[in-house]
Amino acid sequence: MTYEEILEALANYNPDALLLEPRSVYDPCIVGMTDTPEDHWPREPGFVVAVYDAEMCVEAIMEDGECSYSDAAEWFSFNTSGAWMGQNTPTFRYIGWEE
């Protein structure tokens, strides 16, 4: 599925699902959706959330912010993947993650 198709499906399952901003930077990093995220947040079952690829997010931050990999990875870890905004908070896939 393309990220556009995932976003359309996600809107049907959970119109309150949170998405990373700015959308023009992060939407291409969406790789799926899930109701069983594998993360450390205290989630209740049944909330379908967006799944972002962590490595793609870091690369998007590097390009958008014109910064190094280490700066982008630090920003992502602290400000993005480390931010809990409630049950609709997206989750991240860490395949190929280089921290």
C-alpha positions in Angstrom: 0.0 0.0 0.0 1.1 3.5 -0.6 1.1 6.0 2.2 -1.9 7.7 0.6 -3.8 4.4 0.7 -2.7 3.9 4.3 -3.9 7.4 5.3 -7.3 6.7 3.7 -7.7 3.4 5.5 -6.5 4.9 8.8 -9.1 7.7 8.5 -11.8 5.0 8.3 -10.5 3.0 11.3 -9.5 5.9 13.5 -10.2 9.5 12.3 -8.6 10.7 15.5 -5.3 9.0 14.8 -2.5 11.5 15.3 0.0 12.2 12.4 3.4 13.8 12.5 3.7 17.4 11.4 4.6 18.8 9.0 2.6 16.3 7.0 4.5 17.2 3.8 7.7 15.9 5.4 6.4 12.9 7.4 3.5 11.4 5.4 5.9 9.6 3.0 7.4 7.9 6.1 4.1 6.1 6.9 4.5 2.4 6.3 1.3 1.0 7.9 -1.2 1.1 10.6 -1.8 -1.2 13.6 -4.0 -1.8 16.6 -1.2 -3.6 18.4 1.7 -1.3 18.5 5.0 -2.7 19.7 6.1 0.3 21.8 6.5 1.2 25.4 3.4 3.4 25.7 0.5 2.5 28.0 -2.1 1.9 25.3 -5.5 0.5 25.6 -6.4 -2.2 23.0 -8.3 -1.4 19.9 -6.8 2.0 18.9 -5.6 1.9 15.3 -2.6 4.2 14.9 -0.2 5.1 12.1 3.1 3.3 11.8 6.1 5.3 10.7 9.5 4.0 9.6 12.0 5.5 12.1 14.9 5.5 9.6 12.8 7.3 7.0 11.7 9.9 9.6 15.4 10.6 10.5 16.2 11.0 6.8 13.3 13.3 6.3 14.4 15.4 9.3 17.9 15.6 7.8 16.6 16.8 4.5 14.0 19.2 5.9 16.3 20.6 8.6 19.5 20.4 6.6 21.3 18.7 9.5 23.5 15.7 10.2 22.3 12.2 10.8 23.3 12.4 14.5 21.4 15.6 15.0 18.3 14.3 13.2 18.4 11.1 15.1 18.6 13.0 18.4 15.8 15.3 17.4 13.7 12.3 16.4 14.4 10.3 19.6 13.6 13.2 21.9 10.9 15.2 20.1 9.1 12.7 18.0 9.3 9.1 19.0 9.7 10.2 22.7 6.5 12.2 22.7 3.3 10.6 24.2 0.2 12.4 23.1 -2.4 9.9 24.2 -4.0 6.7 22.8 -3.8 8.0 19.2 -0.1 8.6 19.2 1.6 7.0 16.2 4.2 4.2 16.6 7.5 3.6 14.8 9.1 0.7 13.0 12.9 0.4 13.7 14.1 -1.9 10.9 17.5 -0.6 9.8 17.7 1.9 12.7 21.2 3.2 13.3 21.4 5.1 16.5 
